[in-house]
């Protein structure tokens, strides 16, 4: 039985195979013109028995990709339907995920007195331990889950 390790990255991936004979086979799978990772794996020239062993992983990867596409389509629908999220998306560097997360986290912005209160609510203000002679600023952690 061969042992197979797959390391996936955006720019290039790697498949390492340790055969029963102790031989180590490494194949790099570069990001290229093919948008489909499974096709790039087939083009990498892996042994047939290795392709058979990683086939279930490729099937799972395909299912995950379909779920991601569905979630992306749903996110696009949310952006089209929400004017606040559309305005947030107009800020450079803010995409649909950050915009919807920000809008959902703040909910009704009128409940905050100003930007300082929003900063504090999001946990972006450092802790402060002060005495009459000393001032120490701690880390930015208030115990809430971090979204940004």
C-alpha positions in Angstrom: 0.0 0.0 0.0 1.4 3.4 -1.0 1.2 6.4 1.3 0.0 9.5 -0.4 0.3 13.1 0.8 -1.4 16.0 -1.0 -0.5 19.6 -0.3 -2.9 22.1 -1.9 -2.0 25.8 -2.5 -3.3 28.5 -4.9 -0.2 28.8 -6.9 1.0 25.2 -7.0 0.2 21.9 -5.3 2.3 18.9 -4.6 1.6 15.1 -4.4 4.1 12.9 -2.6 3.9 9.2 -2.8 5.8 6.8 -0.6 5.7 3.4 -2.3 5.9 0.0 -0.6 9.5 -0.3 -1.9 10.4 2.9 0.0 10.6 5.0 -3.1 9.5 8.6 -2.8 7.8 10.1 -5.8 7.0 13.8 -5.9 5.0 15.6 -8.5 4.3 19.3 -8.5 0.9 20.4 -9.9 1.2 24.0 -11.0 -1.7 26.4 -11.3 -2.2 26.8 -15.0 -4.7 27.3 -17.7 -6.9 24.5 -16.5 -9.3 25.7 -13.8 -10.0 22.2 -12.8 -7.6 20.7 -10.2 -8.6 17.1 -11.2 -7.5 17.7 -14.8 -4.2 19.1 -13.6 -3.7 16.0 -11.4 -4.3 13.7 -14.5 -1.8 15.8 -16.5 0.8 15.5 -13.8 1.8 11.9 -14.9 1.1 10.1 -11.6 1.1 6.3 -11.5 -2.3 4.7 -12.3 -2.6 3.1 -8.8 -2.0 6.5 -7.2 -4.7 8.1 -9.3 -7.1 5.2 -8.2 -6.2 5.9 -4.6 -6.8 9.7 -4.7 -10.0 9.4 -6.8 -12.2 9.6 -3.7 -10.4 12.8 -2.6 -11.0 14.4 -6.0 -14.7 13.5 -5.8 -14.9 15.1 -2.4 -13.0 18.2 -3.7 -15.5 18.5 -6.6 -18.4 18.3 -4.2 -16.9 21.0 -2.0 -16.3 23.2 -5.0 -20.0 22.9 -5.9 -21.0 23.9 -2.4 -18.6 26.9 -2.5 -20.1 28.0 -5.9 -23.6 27.7 -4.4 -22.6 29.8 -1.4 -21.0 32.4 -3.7 -24.2 32.7 -5.7 -26.2 33.1 -2.5 -23.8 35.8 -1.3 -24.1 37.6 -4.7 -27.9 37.6 -4.2 -27.5 39.1 -0.7 -25.3 41.8 -2.0 -27.7 42.7 -4.8 -30.6 42.9 -2.3 -28.9 45.0 0.4 -28.1 48.6 -0.3 -25.8 48.9 2.8 -23.8 45.9 1.7 -23.5 47.4 -1.8 -22.2 50.6 -0.4 -19.7 48.8 1.7 -18.5 46.8 -1.3 -17.7 50.1 -3.1 -14.9 50.7 -0.6 -11.5 49.6 -2.1 -10.5 46.3 -0.6 -13.9 45.4 0.8 -15.6 42.5 -1.0 -18.9 40.7 -0.5 -17.7 38.5 2.4 -16.3 41.4 4.5 -19.3 43.6 3.7 -22.0 41.1 4.6 -20.1 40.1 7.8 -19.7 43.7 8.8 -23.4 44.5 8.1 -24.6 41.4 9.9 -22.3 42.1 12.9 -23.4 45.7 13.4 -27.0 45.1 12.4 -28.6 48.5 13.1 -25.9 51.1 13.1 -28.1 53.7 14.8 -27.7 51.8 18.1 -24.1 53.1 18.3 -23.4 56.7 19.4 -20.5 57.0 17.1 -17.5 55.4 15.4 -15.6 55.0 18.7 -18.4 52.8 20.1 -18.3 50.7 16.9 -14.6 50.3 17.2 -15.0 49.2 20.8 -17.8 46.8 20.0 -15.7 45.1 17.3 -12.8 44.7 19.7 -10.5 47.0 17.9 -9.6 49.1 20.9 -6.7 47.9 23.1 -7.2 47.2 26.8 -5.8 49.7 29.2 -4.5 49.1 32.7 -3.8 52.4 34.3 -2.9 53.7 37.7 -2.1 57.2 38.8 1.5 56.9 37.7 1.4 54.3 34.9 -0.5 53.6 31.8 -0.3 50.2 30.1 -2.1 49.3 27.0 -2.8 45.6 26.5 -3.9 43.5 23.6 -7.1 44.0 21.6 -9.2 41.3 23.1 -12.6 41.6 24.8 -13.6 37.9 24.8 -16.0 38.2 21.8 -15.3 36.1 18.6 -13.1 38.0 16.2 -14.6 38.5 12.7 -12.2 41.1 11.4 
